[in-house]
Amino acid sequence: MVSSAIRQFVTDVFWDELDYLVIDMPPGPGYSSDVDADGAGDGVIVVTTPQDVALADAKKGIAMFGRRN
């Protein structure tokens, strides 16, 4: 459902000419993994904090995008 809503937001809005479109997603690979992988386009920036749990989530997200090339 989230993936569909974001896809609609990206495709149904007239964005004119964009160099970049930044979509801020909630933390954790579980909630947003399908959305992230489907809508990544040309690249992804993973931002994290130094806590162990946050780093583990960031590493999972990076691995997910690595599998999607």
Phi, psi and omega in degrees: 000316179295317179301317179296318180295317180291319177301316179296317179300318182287321186270333185268354180261136176280109185263355185060216180267118179245138169276322181214151170231116182259125177242116181276117183255156178293159181291158175097140182282339185291311186292317191248010187299315179294319180296312181301311185293322180289323188253015187293330180063233185273346182182168183219143171244124179257123180247137181215173173249167187282002179292148183303316181295318179295319178295320178298317178297317180297319179296322177296317178297318179297317178299320180298315180290329177298322178291333180270000183059000000 
